[in-house]
Amino acid sequence: MSKQTKDKDKTPGRKLVAQHKKARHDYLILDTYECGLVLTGTEVKSLRQGRASLVDGFVQIDDGEAWLHNVHIPEYAQGTWTNHSARRKRKLLMHRIEIDKLESKSQESGHTIVPLALYFKDGRAKIEIALAKGKKEYDKRQTLREQQDRRETDRAVSAARRRQRA
């Protein structure tokens, strides 16, 4: 295979596979990290079909290594006995300094590490994780109220501009 064909296989940019939209609603995001994943061949093929779920996922640090738990990557349809289990724990590829920082901050009460997005970046599977703090119910309501107020003011401003033009 020539160098040109290899370059064509790797599409540049970011191709989103899965996103955990509710995480930004349920948690206050303090810091985000991009890391690689250790995957088997059938997992990569299943991800390339655009199938994964981050809803119940979380990151745990054991013995200085970061592990991704409960992320659902369905079995590859054309896979044989080499197929992977859908919810196995997967190792994250991060720098030692980042792992140590995450471990110390996640020990604080109320802090957790959640996955935000799973995507391909230049042909490699990446996951965006976040150090997050759980929101209380009144915090969620406050955020929704702020969004609703912002929408109403934007509507009022655009309506006033339309009236000025007419």
Protein Blocks (a to p, Z undefined) as FASTA:
>chain_A
ZZklmmmmmcghjddfbdcfklmmmpccfbdcdddddddfklmmmmmnopacfklgccdd
eehiacdehiacdddfkbcfkbccfkbccdddddfklmmmmmmmmmpghiacddfbdcde
ehiacddddddddddfklmmmmmmmmmmmmmmmmmmmmmmmmmmZZ
